[in-house]
Amino acid sequence: MKHKFIIAASLAAILSVSVFALSVSAATTSSSQTAVESSTDNNKKCGQNKKEKVAEPENAIGKDKAKAAALKEAGVSEDKAEKIKARVKKLEDGTVVYKVGITSGDTYYSVKINALTGAVVDKKVQSAEEHEASKPHGRHEKKEKVAEPENAIGKDKAKATALKEAGIAEDKAEKIKSRVTKLDDGTVVYKVSFTSGDKYYSVKINALTGAVAEKKVQSAEEHASLKAHGKGDSAKTTDSTENAKS
């Protein structure tokens, strides 16, 4: 009888340990699954705003023609467009288009041009301020509006100086942007940025003297990546001439 009791007690102990082990295993599996699901969710969230890279069709009209068509549709002359961007995109129905973004004054235009036919597929117009605010993750901080000095050299001269400083011909520069901003010491400058090949250039030109105040150069890919994370021009540069004296 005593032996039967000992055997029963041993079986009960083994059963208890097995149940505990199963419980721990289930908890571990559940925790691992939750971690995987959480990681997957985070990856999905991070990738939500990533733009799918679409190849430009072999017989496409080209970005220059698409930009010209978009400007015509918007009724904006090229010299009045402060920012012009064009990228290849695919619509839900599979149509490949150029999405051209234009900023002129306080208005932003988004025009989609069929990459093969050059026809206007879609056009949207909104205030530039509203457009900036609608960008995902607020990655573009609201820029303080700085007035252009009365006796400033003008954006055209600033762009020409920036291109000369970078050693880039105007027809080799893409996505040229120019805006008036203020340095920490109060100096008003034109911040001119553009890409050429696989390089991104940001040149600050003194608005009164035309002297180069700062120049930064980095890979276009690195700039795009940093911009997506809200870092923009704070990136480490391959070439920099800061606070140059006139």
C-alpha positions in Angstrom: 0.0 0.0 0.0 2.8 2.3 0.9 4.6 1.6 -2.4 1.3 2.4 -4.3 1.1 5.8 -2.5 4.7 6.6 -3.4 4.1 5.7 -7.1 0.9 7.8 -7.2 2.7 10.7 -5.6 5.6 10.4 -8.1 3.2 10.3 -11.0 1.4 13.4 -9.7 4.7 15.3 -9.4 5.7 14.3 -13.0 2.3 15.4 -14.2 2.6 18.7 -12.4 6.0 19.4 -13.9 4.8 18.5 -17.4 1.8 20.9 -17.1 4.1 23.7 -15.9 6.5 23.0 -18.8 3.6 23.1 -21.3 2.3 26.3 -19.7 5.8 28.0 -20.0 6.1 26.8 -23.6 2.7 28.2 -24.5 3.5 31.5 -22.8 6.9 31.7 -24.6 5.2 30.9 -28.0 2.5 33.5 -27.4 5.1 36.1 -26.5 7.2 35.3 -29.5 4.2 35.5 -31.8 3.2 38.8 -30.3 6.8 40.1 -30.8 6.7 39.0 -34.4 3.3 40.5 -35.0 4.5 43.8 -33.4 7.6 43.8 -35.5 5.6 43.2 -38.7 3.2 46.0 -37.8 6.0 48.4 -37.2 7.6 47.4 -40.5 4.3 48.0 -42.2 3.9 51.4 -40.6 7.5 52.4 -41.5 6.9 51.3 -45.1 3.5 52.9 -45.5 4.8 56.1 -47.0 7.7 54.5 -48.9 7.2 55.3 -52.6 7.4 52.3 -54.9 10.1 52.8 -57.5 8.6 52.7 -61.0 10.8 52.3 -64.0 10.5 55.0 -66.7 9.1 53.4 -69.9 11.5 53.0 -72.8 9.4 55.1 -75.1 8.3 57.7 -72.5 8.1 61.4 -73.3 10.7 62.3 -70.7 10.7 64.5 -67.6 11.4 67.7 -69.4 8.3 67.4 -71.7 6.2 66.3 -68.8 7.3 69.4 -66.8 6.5 71.6 -69.7 3.1 70.0 -70.1 2.4 70.4 -66.4 3.4 74.1 -66.4 1.2 74.7 -69.4 -1.8 72.9 -67.7 -1.2 74.9 -64.5 -0.9 78.2 -66.4 2.4 79.0 -64.8 5.5 80.1 -66.7 8.8 78.4 -65.8 10.3 81.6 -64.4 7.4 81.9 -62.0 7.8 78.3 -60.7 9.9 78.2 -57.5 9.9 74.5 -57.1 9.4 71.9 -59.8 9.7 68.1 -59.1 8.8 65.2 -61.4 8.8 61.5 -60.6 7.5 58.4 -62.3 4.5 56.8 -60.7 2.0 54.0 -61.6 -1.7 54.5 -61.1 -4.1 51.9 -59.8 -5.1 50.9 -63.4 -1.5 50.4 -64.3 -1.0 53.6 -66.3 2.5 55.0 -65.9 2.6 58.7 -65.3 4.9 61.6 -64.4 3.7 63.2 -61.2 4.9 66.8 -61.5 4.7 69.1 -58.4 4.9 72.8 -58.9 5.0 75.6 -56.3 4.3 79.2 -57.5 3.8 81.9 -55.0 1.5 80.5 -52.3 -0.1 77.9 -54.6 0.9 74.3 -55.1 0.0 72.3 -58.3 0.2 68.5 -58.7 -0.2 67.4 -62.3 -0.1 63.8 -63.6 1.1 63.4 -67.2 0.7 60.1 -69.1 4.3 59.0 -69.6 3.6 57.6 -73.1 1.1 60.1 -74.6 1.8 63.3 -72.7 -1.9 63.7 -71.9 -2.9 65.3 -68.6 -4.4 62.6 -66.4 -5.1 64.5 -63.3 -4.6 68.0 -61.8 -4.8 69.2 -58.2 -4.4 72.7 -56.9 -4.0 73.7 -53.2 -2.3 76.3 -51.1 1.4 75.7 -50.6 1.0 75.9 -46.9 -1.8 73.2 -46.9 0.4 71.0 -49.1 3.4 71.2 -46.7 1.1 70.4 -43.7 -0.3 67.4 -45.5 3.0 65.7 -46.0 3.3 62.4 -44.1 4.9 62.2 -40.6 5.4 66.0 -40.7 8.8 65.3 -42.0 9.1 68.8 -43.4 9.2 71.3 -40.6 7.3 74.6 -41.2 9.8 77.1 -42.4 9.8 80.6 -41.1 8.8 83.0 -43.9 11.6 85.5 -44.5 11.0 88.5 -46.6 13.3 89.1 -49.6 15.3 92.3 -48.9 14.4 95.3 -51.1 17.9 95.5 -52.6 18.5 91.7 -52.9 20.3 90.3 -55.9 17.2 88.2 -56.9 16.6 84.4 -57.2 17.9 84.2 -60.8 21.3 85.6 -59.9 21.4 83.4 -56.7 20.6 80.3 -58.8 23.3 81.2 -61.4 25.9 81.8 -58.6 25.0 78.5 -56.9 25.3 76.5 -60.1 28.7 78.2 -60.8 29.9 77.4 -57.3 28.9 73.8 -57.8 30.4 73.6 -61.3 27.1 72.4 -62.8 25.7 73.6 -66.1 22.0 74.6 -65.8 20.9 71.9 -68.3 22.5 69.3 -66.1 20.8 70.4 -62.9 17.5 68.9 -61.8 14.9 69.8 -59.1 16.3 73.4 -58.7 14.7 75.1 -55.7 15.4 78.5 -54.2 14.0 80.1 -51.1 14.9 83.0 -48.8 16.0 82.1 -45.4 17.9 83.6 -42.5 21.2 82.3 -40.9 21.7 82.2 -37.1 23.6 85.4 -37.2 20.7 87.2 -39.0 22.2 87.2 -42.5 19.5 86.8 -45.1 20.4 84.3 -47.8 19.0 82.4 -50.8 19.1 78.7 -50.1 19.5 77.1 -53.6 19.3 73.3 -53.8 19.5 71.0 -56.8 20.5 67.5 -57.9 22.8 66.5 -60.7 23.5 62.9 -61.5 23.8 61.1 -58.2 24.8 64.3 -56.2 22.7 66.7 -54.2 23.9 70.3 -53.7 22.7 72.9 -51.3 24.3 76.4 -51.7 23.5 79.5 -49.6 24.0 82.8 -51.3 24.1 86.1 -49.4 21.0 87.9 -50.6 22.6 91.3 -50.6 26.2 90.7 -51.8 25.8 87.5 -53.8 28.7 85.9 -51.9 28.6 82.1 -51.2 27.8 81.8 -47.5 27.7 78.0 -47.4 27.9 75.0 -49.7 27.0 71.3 -49.0 27.3 68.3 -51.3 26.1 64.8 -50.6 24.8 61.8 -52.5 21.3 62.3 -53.8 20.3 58.9 -52.3 21.7 59.8 -48.8 19.9 63.2 -49.0 16.5 61.5 -49.9 16.9 59.0 -47.0 17.8 61.7 -44.5 14.9 63.9 -45.7 12.5 61.1 -45.3 13.5 60.9 -41.6 13.2 64.7 -41.2 16.9 65.4 -41.1 17.3 67.2 -44.4 20.5 69.2 -44.8 21.8 68.4 -41.3 23.5 65.4 -42.9 27.3 65.0 -43.0 28.5 66.4 -46.3 31.3 65.4 -48.6 32.2 69.0 -49.3 31.4 72.1 -47.2 32.4 75.7 -47.3 30.7 77.3 -44.3 30.2 81.0 -43.5 32.5 82.2 -46.3 33.2 85.9 -46.1 32.3 88.2 -48.9 
